[in-house]
Amino acid sequence: MKPNFSLQNVLDVRHSKVEALEIVLGKLLQNQSAIENKLAMLGNLKTILMGKMEATLEGEIDLFTVDHLRMDVREVSTLMAQAEEELKKQVQMVEEKRRELITARQAEEVLGILKSKMIETYNSEQAQIEARNQDDLYIARGFRGQTQGV
């Protein structure tokens, strides 16, 4: 019967912590991807608006339309700046969570190595005990054979 690993509860807690951090990191990466998509969409919208403004400025100029397009471009530019700032914060949060996850995995791995070494030591001890028992058995048979043969 294998002995119980005395730190199994700690190993289980650390494993649960790693799993929780992986889930949080996944959500942060999903948010980061959403912000990047939003930024790309806003960039496309700004390009479209700039194209419309360029087309409006050709020929007869409608100042009302140009003014609205200019305000729309300014608003989209403001939204893009906000999204870029939000993306920077999100990237920073992702990196912090990654470092935290790496630390947690290392802590879990240390306990896993300790558990493996304990099991290896136990198996080695059991093999030695088995070898000694086998030797004793052979010695007893040999001794019995000598005493019966005399």
Secondary structure, 3 states (H helix, E strand, C coil): CCCCCCCHHHHHHHHHHHHHHHHHHHHHHHHHHHHHHHHHHHHHHHHHHHHHHHHHCCCCCCHHHHHHHHHHHHHHHHHHHHHHHHHHHHHHHHHHHHHHHHHHHHHHHHHHHHHHHHHHHHHHHHHHHHHHHHHHHHHHHHHHHHHHHC
